[in-house]
């Protein structure tokens, strides 16, 4: 994983000042950055004599990469991937065990964006997409650690954002969006639910 990110970063940094602007047909953008989202999980719960899985949510931080390819002057295909992580720790009174909860996830998205220029240094985009997210959690109580089963989520998303270009082939990307989907997990019992969440990200962007 670390080697893949290093190779990708190296490729981005090799873009020279002579690269074409990403605006317009045939142009492309590659963005690397950070974001925030929502991780879906579950916890065991008892209803009467029966045991079930109750859905839970937690904020997560994402490290991701996204690629746009403009197949016309104002439409682009967008493909992205992100690795998500979260961490929480509870420290009790003297003698109580420390509790630490961590989570990891992977998300991929493909969509289409309408692109538009505002002046010479701002490109805005807006569009829908479909995404797949999967993640799991670990709970460590004292010296005992338990790992959950993976939760899977399929969703449809919409977002709006823009590129603030610093020069022809270098800029900063920012976006906000919303995802509505269907999540499920099976760990003895099985639960299916429909999560809805907001997300955002920003990143350093290179034009080709």
Secondary structure, DSSP 8 states (H G I E B T S, - for coil): -HHHHHHHHHHHHT--TTS--SSSTT-EEEEEEEEEEEEEEEEEEEETTEEEEEEEEEEEEEEEEEEEEESSSSEEEEEEEEEEEEEEEE--STT---EEEEEEEEEEEEEEEEEEEETTTEEEEEEEEEEEEEEEEEEEETTEEEE---EEEEEEEEEEEEEEEEETTEEEEEEEEEEEEEEEEESSSEEEE--EEEEEEEEEEEE-
